[in-house]
Amino acid sequence: MLGVMLVAALVARVIVGDRQITDVLVPLVMLALFPFFEWSIHVFILHWRPKRVGRLTIDSLLAREHRAHHVEPRSIPLIFIPAKSLLWGIPLTVAIAVCAFPRLPMGLTYLVFISMLGLGYEWTHYPHSHQLQTENACVPGHLA
């Protein structure tokens, strides 16, 4: 889904045109802020602990799946962003691109770059988690 978003955003960006020097600021600012946002998401969303409000327990899908990923770091379905989360995350990201920037081309630049960051992060995370499997494949007691 992130790949589709990247292709669609890139095509839209090329069609819309109107490239200006200020468009370069978008990826630069995003790169500067990425470590803070990644850390914030990791700490406050992925490591959210279930909260009880009366009889109701609040426990997000992202937090549950991330805890499961820590239990089984080599499980392929648990390595990537859950598809259910992308079903609302992608439209939210598109809405930010369209509404939060002074010019649509800047928003599309944001959308292209956030897609690239997302894919880069996912595919950097995959080999790291997959490496655990290959490094421990010959160790007795480890599942390959």
HUJO-V781160 format. One record per residue. RES is the residue in three letters. D_LAST is the distance of its C-alpha to the last C-alpha in Angstrom with 2 decimals. Layout:
((RES,D_LAST) (RES,D_LAST))
//
This chain:
((MET,28.18) (LEU,28.39) (GLY,28.74) (VAL,31.57) (MET,33.22) (LEU,33.10) (VAL,34.68) (ALA,37.26) (ALA,38.17) (LEU,38.51) (VAL,40.72) (ALA,42.79) (ARG,43.17) (VAL,44.45) (ILE,46.79) (VAL,48.23) (GLY,48.83) (ASP,51.10) (ARG,49.13) (GLN,50.65) (ILE,49.97) (THR,49.12) (ASP,46.03) (VAL,44.46) (LEU,44.70) (VAL,42.22) (PRO,39.08) (LEU,40.39) (VAL,40.87) (MET,37.49) (LEU,35.78) (ALA,37.84) (LEU,37.01) (PHE,33.31) (PRO,32.03) (PHE,34.32) (PHE,33.38) (GLU,29.62) (TRP,30.06) (SER,32.41) (ILE,30.15) (HIS,27.21) (VAL,29.44) (PHE,31.84) (ILE,29.92) (LEU,26.18) (HIS,26.84) (TRP,29.76) (ARG,30.10) (PRO,31.41) (LYS,35.22) (ARG,37.55) (VAL,40.88) (GLY,42.73) (ARG,40.69) (LEU,38.65) (THR,35.25) (ILE,34.45) (ASP,30.74) (SER,29.73) (LEU,26.93) (LEU,25.72) (ALA,25.66) (ARG,23.91) (GLU,21.14) (HIS,20.83) (ARG,20.62) (ALA,17.84) (HIS,16.04) (HIS,16.53) (VAL,15.05) (GLU,11.89) (PRO,11.92) (ARG,8.85) (SER,10.66) (ILE,12.48) (PRO,15.70) (LEU,16.05) (ILE,15.88) (PHE,19.12) (ILE,22.61) (PRO,23.08) (ALA,25.23) (LYS,27.69) (SER,28.39) (LEU,29.04) (LEU,31.57) (TRP,33.85) (GLY,32.62) (ILE,33.53) (PRO,37.04) (LEU,37.59) (THR,36.68) (VAL,39.03) (ALA,41.73) (ILE,41.43) (ALA,41.75) (VAL,44.84) (CYS,46.56) (ALA,45.81) (PHE,47.04) (PRO,50.66) (ARG,50.05) (LEU,47.75) (PRO,46.69) (MET,45.45) (GLY,43.50) (LEU,41.94) (THR,41.06) (TYR,39.33) (LEU,37.47) (VAL,36.33) (PHE,35.23) (ILE,33.49) (SER,31.52) (MET,30.59) (LEU,29.62) (GLY,27.50) (LEU,25.64) (GLY,25.35) (TYR,24.01) (GLU,21.43) (TRP,20.17) (THR,20.28) (HIS,18.23) (TYR,15.53) (PRO,14.68) (HIS,14.92) (SER,12.42) (HIS,10.09) (GLN,10.74) (LEU,9.30) (GLN,5.72) (THR,7.07) (GLU,9.24) (ASN,7.22) (ALA,4.85) (CYS,8.03) (VAL,9.14) (PRO,9.99) (GLY,9.43) (HIS,6.32) (LEU,3.77) (ALA,0.00))
//
